[in-house]
Amino acid sequence: MMTDYLKKAKELGFTHAVHLSYLSVVCKPELRAYCNPQQCRNHGQNWVCPPGCGTLDECEKKAKGFHEGILLQSVTELTPPVEPQTYRELNRAHNFRFKEFIEALKPEATGLLSLTSGGCVFCEQCNYPKPCLKPDVKMESLSAFGIDVKNLCDIAELPFSFKNDIVYFTALLLIKT
């Protein structure tokens, strides 16, 4: 079954898809600390970033009990200079691909938690602080959960860095077994 999931991810256009078994998700306060109004324009603006997503302890409770997942990457080479809109478009394409992947798995896989980079993109304008309009497709933020994406990529033996000529959008689908 997992082989089929990874194959589906590649068919949808992900650059990389890796099964992570015996996974222990660690929510690090020092990484969550970057989620603040001075360093992130999304802080206080949506349901997947603080304070809307809850405290780090609340995020950690959501991730507890998941010991398996699929790490997905959309990698794009760019020619600098790159307009900010390009990054937003690439992030949007990555997250819509992730949504399609989850929808393909839902008939078989239950107990899923979707975490991604770049925040939720499914509403033109987030309804925050009013109730989320699309809670069934909302994707949590890896950063808000304090998850070390570089470490996950190292475990999966995938590249990850912040460069001007290449962008790595990463998603983690946690699966309850």
Biotite code that builds the C-alpha atoms (Angstrom):
import biotite.structure as struc

atoms = struc.array([
    struc.Atom([0.000, 0.000, 0.000], chain_id="A", res_id=1, res_name="MET", atom_name="CA", element="C"),
    struc.Atom([2.769, 2.483, 0.907], chain_id="A", res_id=2, res_name="MET", atom_name="CA", element="C"),
    struc.Atom([4.450, 1.809, -2.444], chain_id="A", res_id=3, res_name="THR", atom_name="CA", element="C"),
    struc.Atom([1.191, 2.793, -4.150], chain_id="A", res_id=4, res_name="ASP", atom_name="CA", element="C"),
    struc.Atom([1.059, 6.014, -2.135], chain_id="A", res_id=5, res_name="TYR", atom_name="CA", element="C"),
    struc.Atom([4.602, 6.963, -3.128], chain_id="A", res_id=6, res_name="LEU", atom_name="CA", element="C"),
    struc.Atom([3.865, 6.142, -6.760], chain_id="A", res_id=7, res_name="LYS", atom_name="CA", element="C"),
    struc.Atom([0.755, 8.356, -6.626], chain_id="A", res_id=8, res_name="LYS", atom_name="CA", element="C"),
    struc.Atom([2.802, 11.237, -5.222], chain_id="A", res_id=9, res_name="ALA", atom_name="CA", element="C"),
    struc.Atom([5.240, 11.018, -8.130], chain_id="A", res_id=10, res_name="LYS", atom_name="CA", element="C"),
    struc.Atom([2.343, 10.808, -10.619], chain_id="A", res_id=11, res_name="GLU", atom_name="CA", element="C"),
    struc.Atom([0.949, 14.041, -9.171], chain_id="A", res_id=12, res_name="LEU", atom_name="CA", element="C"),
    struc.Atom([4.259, 15.791, -9.791], chain_id="A", res_id=13, res_name="GLY", atom_name="CA", element="C"),
    struc.Atom([6.099, 15.776, -6.477], chain_id="A", res_id=14, res_name="PHE", atom_name="CA", element="C"),
    struc.Atom([9.851, 15.775, -7.018], chain_id="A", res_id=15, res_name="THR", atom_name="CA", element="C"),
    struc.Atom([10.414, 13.500, -4.019], chain_id="A", res_id=16, res_name="HIS", atom_name="CA", element="C"),
    struc.Atom([8.221, 11.231, -1.911], chain_id="A", res_id=17, res_name="ALA", atom_name="CA", element="C"),
    struc.Atom([9.719, 9.232, 0.963], chain_id="A", res_id=18, res_name="VAL", atom_name="CA", element="C"),
    struc.Atom([8.046, 6.960, 3.494], chain_id="A", res_id=19, res_name="HIS", atom_name="CA", element="C"),
    struc.Atom([9.203, 7.650, 7.042], chain_id="A", res_id=20, res_name="LEU", atom_name="CA", element="C"),
    struc.Atom([8.502, 4.760, 9.384], chain_id="A", res_id=21, res_name="SER", atom_name="CA", element="C"),
    struc.Atom([9.155, 4.751, 13.121], chain_id="A", res_id=22, res_name="TYR", atom_name="CA", element="C"),
    struc.Atom([8.849, 8.512, 13.014], chain_id="A", res_id=23, res_name="LEU", atom_name="CA", element="C"),
    struc.Atom([8.970, 10.532, 16.192], chain_id="A", res_id=24, res_name="SER", atom_name="CA", element="C"),
    struc.Atom([7.733, 14.065, 15.591], chain_id="A", res_id=25, res_name="VAL", atom_name="CA", element="C"),
    struc.Atom([9.453, 16.581, 17.833], chain_id="A", res_id=26, res_name="VAL", atom_name="CA", element="C"),
    struc.Atom([7.935, 20.035, 18.260], chain_id="A", res_id=27, res_name="CYS", atom_name="CA", element="C"),
    struc.Atom([10.778, 22.382, 19.134], chain_id="A", res_id=28, res_name="LYS", atom_name="CA", element="C"),
    struc.Atom([10.096, 25.637, 20.996], chain_id="A", res_id=29, res_name="PRO", atom_name="CA", element="C"),
    struc.Atom([13.200, 27.259, 19.478], chain_id="A", res_id=30, res_name="GLU", atom_name="CA", element="C"),
    struc.Atom([11.768, 26.750, 15.982], chain_id="A", res_id=31, res_name="LEU", atom_name="CA", element="C"),
    struc.Atom([8.257, 27.826, 16.963], chain_id="A", res_id=32, res_name="ARG", atom_name="CA", element="C"),
    struc.Atom([9.839, 31.014, 18.322], chain_id="A", res_id=33, res_name="ALA", atom_name="CA", element="C"),
    struc.Atom([10.241, 32.234, 14.721], chain_id="A", res_id=34, res_name="TYR", atom_name="CA", element="C"),
    struc.Atom([6.439, 32.365, 14.532], chain_id="A", res_id=35, res_name="CYS", atom_name="CA", element="C"),
    struc.Atom([6.081, 35.912, 15.821], chain_id="A", res_id=36, res_name="ASN", atom_name="CA", element="C"),
    struc.Atom([4.767, 39.178, 14.372], chain_id="A", res_id=37, res_name="PRO", atom_name="CA", element="C"),
    struc.Atom([8.267, 40.589, 13.854], chain_id="A", res_id=38, res_name="GLN", atom_name="CA", element="C"),
    struc.Atom([9.503, 37.650, 11.756], chain_id="A", res_id=39, res_name="GLN", atom_name="CA", element="C"),
    struc.Atom([6.422, 36.277, 10.027], chain_id="A", res_id=40, res_name="CYS", atom_name="CA", element="C"),
    struc.Atom([3.781, 38.203, 8.093], chain_id="A", res_id=41, res_name="ARG", atom_name="CA", element="C"),
    struc.Atom([1.296, 35.324, 8.653], chain_id="A", res_id=42, res_name="ASN", atom_name="CA", element="C"),
    struc.Atom([1.333, 35.571, 12.461], chain_id="A", res_id=43, res_name="HIS", atom_name="CA", element="C"),
    struc.Atom([-2.164, 36.325, 13.718], chain_id="A", res_id=44, res_name="GLY", atom_name="CA", element="C"),
    struc.Atom([-3.568, 36.282, 10.188], chain_id="A", res_id=45, res_name="GLN", atom_name="CA", element="C"),
    struc.Atom([-4.849, 32.716, 9.725], chain_id="A", res_id=46, res_name="ASN", atom_name="CA", element="C"),
    struc.Atom([-5.846, 29.461, 11.409], chain_id="A", res_id=47, res_name="TRP", atom_name="CA", element="C"),
    struc.Atom([-2.595, 27.570, 10.721], chain_id="A", res_id=48, res_name="VAL", atom_name="CA", element="C"),
    struc.Atom([-0.227, 30.096, 12.273], chain_id="A", res_id=49, res_name="CYS", atom_name="CA", element="C"),
    struc.Atom([-0.015, 31.296, 15.878], chain_id="A", res_id=50, res_name="PRO", atom_name="CA", element="C"),
    struc.Atom([-2.075, 32.135, 17.742], chain_id="A", res_id=51, res_name="PRO", atom_name="CA", element="C"),
    struc.Atom([-4.838, 30.579, 15.593], chain_id="A", res_id=52, res_name="GLY", atom_name="CA", element="C"),
    struc.Atom([-3.220, 27.133, 15.431], chain_id="A", res_id=53, res_name="CYS", atom_name="CA", element="C"),
    struc.Atom([-2.948, 26.906, 19.200], chain_id="A", res_id=54, res_name="GLY", atom_name="CA", element="C"),
    struc.Atom([0.004, 26.701, 21.539], chain_id="A", res_id=55, res_name="THR", atom_name="CA", element="C"),
    struc.Atom([3.018, 24.529, 20.823], chain_id="A", res_id=56, res_name="LEU", atom_name="CA", element="C"),
    struc.Atom([1.726, 22.067, 23.425], chain_id="A", res_id=57, res_name="ASP", atom_name="CA", element="C"),
    struc.Atom([-1.606, 21.872, 21.589], chain_id="A", res_id=58, res_name="GLU", atom_name="CA", element="C"),
    struc.Atom([0.181, 21.292, 18.278], chain_id="A", res_id=59, res_name="CYS", atom_name="CA", element="C"),
    struc.Atom([2.326, 18.614, 19.883], chain_id="A", res_id=60, res_name="GLU", atom_name="CA", element="C"),
    struc.Atom([-0.813, 16.859, 21.170], chain_id="A", res_id=61, res_name="LYS", atom_name="CA", element="C"),
    struc.Atom([-2.208, 16.809, 17.608], chain_id="A", res_id=62, res_name="LYS", atom_name="CA", element="C"),
    struc.Atom([0.994, 15.149, 16.351], chain_id="A", res_id=63, res_name="ALA", atom_name="CA", element="C"),
    struc.Atom([1.259, 12.675, 19.236], chain_id="A", res_id=64, res_name="LYS", atom_name="CA", element="C"),
    struc.Atom([0.411, 9.135, 18.249], chain_id="A", res_id=65, res_name="GLY", atom_name="CA", element="C"),
    struc.Atom([1.637, 9.460, 14.680], chain_id="A", res_id=66, res_name="PHE", atom_name="CA", element="C"),
    struc.Atom([4.675, 7.266, 14.054], chain_id="A", res_id=67, res_name="HIS", atom_name="CA", element="C"),
    struc.Atom([4.653, 7.071, 10.298], chain_id="A", res_id=68, res_name="GLU", atom_name="CA", element="C"),
    struc.Atom([4.443, 9.553, 7.472], chain_id="A", res_id=69, res_name="GLY", atom_name="CA", element="C"),
    struc.Atom([5.234, 10.523, 3.924], chain_id="A", res_id=70, res_name="ILE", atom_name="CA", element="C"),
    struc.Atom([7.608, 13.392, 3.294], chain_id="A", res_id=71, res_name="LEU", atom_name="CA", element="C"),
    struc.Atom([6.931, 15.166, 0.010], chain_id="A", res_id=72, res_name="LEU", atom_name="CA", element="C"),
    struc.Atom([8.930, 17.801, -1.821], chain_id="A", res_id=73, res_name="GLN", atom_name="CA", element="C"),
    struc.Atom([8.319, 20.068, -4.757], chain_id="A", res_id=74, res_name="SER", atom_name="CA", element="C"),
    struc.Atom([11.708, 21.318, -5.941], chain_id="A", res_id=75, res_name="VAL", atom_name="CA", element="C"),
    struc.Atom([12.049, 24.084, -8.510], chain_id="A", res_id=76, res_name="THR", atom_name="CA", element="C"),
    struc.Atom([15.200, 25.598, -9.968], chain_id="A", res_id=77, res_name="GLU", atom_name="CA", element="C"),
    struc.Atom([14.946, 29.349, -10.487], chain_id="A", res_id=78, res_name="LEU", atom_name="CA", element="C"),
    struc.Atom([16.910, 32.035, -12.269], chain_id="A", res_id=79, res_name="THR", atom_name="CA", element="C"),
    struc.Atom([17.426, 35.016, -9.933], chain_id="A", res_id=80, res_name="PRO", atom_name="CA", element="C"),
    struc.Atom([16.153, 37.604, -9.472], chain_id="A", res_id=81, res_name="PRO", atom_name="CA", element="C"),
    struc.Atom([12.832, 36.046, -8.570], chain_id="A", res_id=82, res_name="VAL", atom_name="CA", element="C"),
    struc.Atom([9.660, 38.021, -7.912], chain_id="A", res_id=83, res_name="GLU", atom_name="CA", element="C"),
    struc.Atom([7.885, 37.270, -4.597], chain_id="A", res_id=84, res_name="PRO", atom_name="CA", element="C"),
    struc.Atom([4.769, 36.331, -6.581], chain_id="A", res_id=85, res_name="GLN", atom_name="CA", element="C"),
    struc.Atom([6.692, 33.405, -8.111], chain_id="A", res_id=86, res_name="THR", atom_name="CA", element="C"),
    struc.Atom([7.277, 31.896, -4.657], chain_id="A", res_id=87, res_name="TYR", atom_name="CA", element="C"),
    struc.Atom([3.587, 32.328, -3.774], chain_id="A", res_id=88, res_name="ARG", atom_name="CA", element="C"),
    struc.Atom([2.533, 30.616, -7.020], chain_id="A", res_id=89, res_name="GLU", atom_name="CA", element="C"),
    struc.Atom([4.947, 27.718, -6.479], chain_id="A", res_id=90, res_name="LEU", atom_name="CA", element="C"),
    struc.Atom([3.757, 27.314, -2.877], chain_id="A", res_id=91, res_name="ASN", atom_name="CA", element="C"),
    struc.Atom([0.134, 27.362, -4.016], chain_id="A", res_id=92, res_name="ARG", atom_name="CA", element="C"),
    struc.Atom([0.812, 24.702, -6.673], chain_id="A", res_id=93, res_name="ALA", atom_name="CA", element="C"),
    struc.Atom([2.650, 22.554, -4.091], chain_id="A", res_id=94, res_name="HIS", atom_name="CA", element="C"),
    struc.Atom([-0.205, 22.754, -1.575], chain_id="A", res_id=95, res_name="ASN", atom_name="CA", element="C"),
    struc.Atom([-2.910, 22.052, -4.165], chain_id="A", res_id=96, res_name="PHE", atom_name="CA", element="C"),
    struc.Atom([-0.869, 19.014, -5.278], chain_id="A", res_id=97, res_name="ARG", atom_name="CA", element="C"),
    struc.Atom([-0.655, 17.960, -1.617], chain_id="A", res_id=98, res_name="PHE", atom_name="CA", element="C"),
    struc.Atom([-4.437, 18.332, -1.282], chain_id="A", res_id=99, res_name="LYS", atom_name="CA", element="C"),
    struc.Atom([-4.950, 16.136, -4.354], chain_id="A", res_id=100, res_name="GLU", atom_name="CA", element="C"),
    struc.Atom([-2.572, 13.551, -2.887], chain_id="A", res_id=101, res_name="PHE", atom_name="CA", element="C"),
    struc.Atom([-4.488, 13.476, 0.412], chain_id="A", res_id=102, res_name="ILE", atom_name="CA", element="C"),
    struc.Atom([-7.808, 13.141, -1.392], chain_id="A", res_id=103, res_name="GLU", atom_name="CA", element="C"),
    struc.Atom([-6.433, 10.166, -3.346], chain_id="A", res_id=104, res_name="ALA", atom_name="CA", element="C"),
    struc.Atom([-5.399, 8.455, -0.090], chain_id="A", res_id=105, res_name="LEU", atom_name="CA", element="C"),
    struc.Atom([-8.524, 9.195, 1.983], chain_id="A", res_id=106, res_name="LYS", atom_name="CA", element="C"),
    struc.Atom([-10.578, 6.201, 0.844], chain_id="A", res_id=107, res_name="PRO", atom_name="CA", element="C"),
    struc.Atom([-7.884, 3.861, 2.242], chain_id="A", res_id=108, res_name="GLU", atom_name="CA", element="C"),
    struc.Atom([-5.948, 5.889, 4.807], chain_id="A", res_id=109, res_name="ALA", atom_name="CA", element="C"),
    struc.Atom([-7.570, 7.205, 7.952], chain_id="A", res_id=110, res_name="THR", atom_name="CA", element="C"),
    struc.Atom([-6.087, 9.189, 10.793], chain_id="A", res_id=111, res_name="GLY", atom_name="CA", element="C"),
    struc.Atom([-4.187, 11.758, 8.728], chain_id="A", res_id=112, res_name="LEU", atom_name="CA", element="C"),
    struc.Atom([-2.527, 15.003, 9.769], chain_id="A", res_id=113, res_name="LEU", atom_name="CA", element="C"),
    struc.Atom([-1.282, 17.213, 6.940], chain_id="A", res_id=114, res_name="SER", atom_name="CA", element="C"),
    struc.Atom([1.569, 19.630, 7.601], chain_id="A", res_id=115, res_name="LEU", atom_name="CA", element="C"),
    struc.Atom([3.099, 21.854, 4.978], chain_id="A", res_id=116, res_name="THR", atom_name="CA", element="C"),
    struc.Atom([5.337, 24.829, 4.365], chain_id="A", res_id=117, res_name="SER", atom_name="CA", element="C"),
    struc.Atom([4.066, 28.212, 3.361], chain_id="A", res_id=118, res_name="GLY", atom_name="CA", element="C"),
    struc.Atom([0.719, 28.113, 5.099], chain_id="A", res_id=119, res_name="GLY", atom_name="CA", element="C"),
    struc.Atom([-2.772, 27.202, 3.977], chain_id="A", res_id=120, res_name="CYS", atom_name="CA", element="C"),
    struc.Atom([-3.757, 28.496, 0.519], chain_id="A", res_id=121, res_name="VAL", atom_name="CA", element="C"),
    struc.Atom([-7.320, 27.271, 0.040], chain_id="A", res_id=122, res_name="PHE", atom_name="CA", element="C"),
    struc.Atom([-9.194, 30.508, 0.696], chain_id="A", res_id=123, res_name="CYS", atom_name="CA", element="C"),
    struc.Atom([-8.499, 33.818, -1.031], chain_id="A", res_id=124, res_name="GLU", atom_name="CA", element="C"),
    struc.Atom([-8.666, 35.446, 2.402], chain_id="A", res_id=125, res_name="GLN", atom_name="CA", element="C"),
    struc.Atom([-8.595, 33.468, 5.643], chain_id="A", res_id=126, res_name="CYS", atom_name="CA", element="C"),
    struc.Atom([-11.722, 33.903, 7.748], chain_id="A", res_id=127, res_name="ASN", atom_name="CA", element="C"),
    struc.Atom([-9.582, 34.149, 10.914], chain_id="A", res_id=128, res_name="TYR", atom_name="CA", element="C"),
    struc.Atom([-10.554, 34.846, 13.684], chain_id="A", res_id=129, res_name="PRO", atom_name="CA", element="C"),
    struc.Atom([-14.014, 33.698, 12.583], chain_id="A", res_id=130, res_name="LYS", atom_name="CA", element="C"),
    struc.Atom([-14.373, 29.914, 12.090], chain_id="A", res_id=131, res_name="PRO", atom_name="CA", element="C"),
    struc.Atom([-12.345, 28.267, 9.336], chain_id="A", res_id=132, res_name="CYS", atom_name="CA", element="C"),
    struc.Atom([-14.405, 27.957, 6.143], chain_id="A", res_id=133, res_name="LEU", atom_name="CA", element="C"),
    struc.Atom([-12.624, 24.812, 4.930], chain_id="A", res_id=134, res_name="LYS", atom_name="CA", element="C"),
    struc.Atom([-11.548, 22.791, 7.987], chain_id="A", res_id=135, res_name="PRO", atom_name="CA", element="C"),
    struc.Atom([-11.699, 19.560, 5.973], chain_id="A", res_id=136, res_name="ASP", atom_name="CA", element="C"),
    struc.Atom([-8.843, 20.687, 3.692], chain_id="A", res_id=137, res_name="VAL", atom_name="CA", element="C"),
    struc.Atom([-6.924, 23.015, 6.030], chain_id="A", res_id=138, res_name="LYS", atom_name="CA", element="C"),
    struc.Atom([-3.233, 22.128, 6.244], chain_id="A", res_id=139, res_name="MET", atom_name="CA", element="C"),
    struc.Atom([-1.247, 22.835, 9.372], chain_id="A", res_id=140, res_name="GLU", atom_name="CA", element="C"),
    struc.Atom([2.067, 24.680, 9.283], chain_id="A", res_id=141, res_name="SER", atom_name="CA", element="C"),
    struc.Atom([5.303, 22.748, 9.842], chain_id="A", res_id=142, res_name="LEU", atom_name="CA", element="C"),
    struc.Atom([6.817, 25.908, 11.338], chain_id="A", res_id=143, res_name="SER", atom_name="CA", element="C"),
    struc.Atom([3.899, 26.498, 13.708], chain_id="A", res_id=144, res_name="ALA", atom_name="CA", element="C"),
    struc.Atom([4.362, 22.936, 14.960], chain_id="A", res_id=145, res_name="PHE", atom_name="CA", element="C"),
    struc.Atom([8.050, 23.679, 15.586], chain_id="A", res_id=146, res_name="GLY", atom_name="CA", element="C"),
    struc.Atom([9.080, 20.838, 13.278], chain_id="A", res_id=147, res_name="ILE", atom_name="CA", element="C"),
    struc.Atom([12.659, 20.853, 12.002], chain_id="A", res_id=148, res_name="ASP", atom_name="CA", element="C"),
    struc.Atom([12.157, 20.435, 8.246], chain_id="A", res_id=149, res_name="VAL", atom_name="CA", element="C"),
    struc.Atom([15.900, 20.240, 7.583], chain_id="A", res_id=150, res_name="LYS", atom_name="CA", element="C"),
    struc.Atom([16.167, 17.334, 10.036], chain_id="A", res_id=151, res_name="ASN", atom_name="CA", element="C"),
    struc.Atom([13.218, 15.526, 8.397], chain_id="A", res_id=152, res_name="LEU", atom_name="CA", element="C"),
    struc.Atom([14.867, 15.957, 5.003], chain_id="A", res_id=153, res_name="CYS", atom_name="CA", element="C"),
    struc.Atom([18.156, 14.650, 6.385], chain_id="A", res_id=154, res_name="ASP", atom_name="CA", element="C"),
    struc.Atom([16.376, 11.558, 7.757], chain_id="A", res_id=155, res_name="ILE", atom_name="CA", element="C"),
    struc.Atom([14.745, 11.018, 4.360], chain_id="A", res_id=156, res_name="ALA", atom_name="CA", element="C"),
    struc.Atom([18.071, 11.706, 2.601], chain_id="A", res_id=157, res_name="GLU", atom_name="CA", element="C"),
    struc.Atom([16.531, 14.579, 0.662], chain_id="A", res_id=158, res_name="LEU", atom_name="CA", element="C"),
    struc.Atom([18.137, 17.932, -0.135], chain_id="A", res_id=159, res_name="PRO", atom_name="CA", element="C"),
    struc.Atom([16.906, 21.052, 1.636], chain_id="A", res_id=160, res_name="PHE", atom_name="CA", element="C"),
    struc.Atom([18.305, 24.551, 1.860], chain_id="A", res_id=161, res_name="SER", atom_name="CA", element="C"),
    struc.Atom([17.447, 28.195, 1.407], chain_id="A", res_id=162, res_name="PHE", atom_name="CA", element="C"),
    struc.Atom([18.997, 29.434, -1.822], chain_id="A", res_id=163, res_name="LYS", atom_name="CA", element="C"),
    struc.Atom([18.133, 32.023, -4.446], chain_id="A", res_id=164, res_name="ASN", atom_name="CA", element="C"),
    struc.Atom([18.313, 29.606, -7.365], chain_id="A", res_id=165, res_name="ASP", atom_name="CA", element="C"),
    struc.Atom([16.324, 26.653, -5.998], chain_id="A", res_id=166, res_name="ILE", atom_name="CA", element="C"),
    struc.Atom([13.238, 26.380, -3.807], chain_id="A", res_id=167, res_name="VAL", atom_name="CA", element="C"),
    struc.Atom([12.167, 23.375, -1.738], chain_id="A", res_id=168, res_name="TYR", atom_name="CA", element="C"),
    struc.Atom([8.526, 23.248, -0.695], chain_id="A", res_id=169, res_name="PHE", atom_name="CA", element="C"),
    struc.Atom([8.053, 20.430, 1.784], chain_id="A", res_id=170, res_name="THR", atom_name="CA", element="C"),
    struc.Atom([4.997, 18.680, 3.168], chain_id="A", res_id=171, res_name="ALA", atom_name="CA", element="C"),
    struc.Atom([4.575, 15.921, 5.713], chain_id="A", res_id=172, res_name="LEU", atom_name="CA", element="C"),
    struc.Atom([1.532, 13.694, 5.791], chain_id="A", res_id=173, res_name="LEU", atom_name="CA", element="C"),
    struc.Atom([1.365, 11.939, 9.142], chain_id="A", res_id=174, res_name="LEU", atom_name="CA", element="C"),
    struc.Atom([-0.519, 8.643, 9.099], chain_id="A", res_id=175, res_name="ILE", atom_name="CA", element="C"),
    struc.Atom([-1.899, 6.827, 12.148], chain_id="A", res_id=176, res_name="LYS", atom_name="CA", element="C"),
    struc.Atom([-1.149, 3.134, 12.025], chain_id="A", res_id=177, res_name="THR", atom_name="CA", element="C"),
])
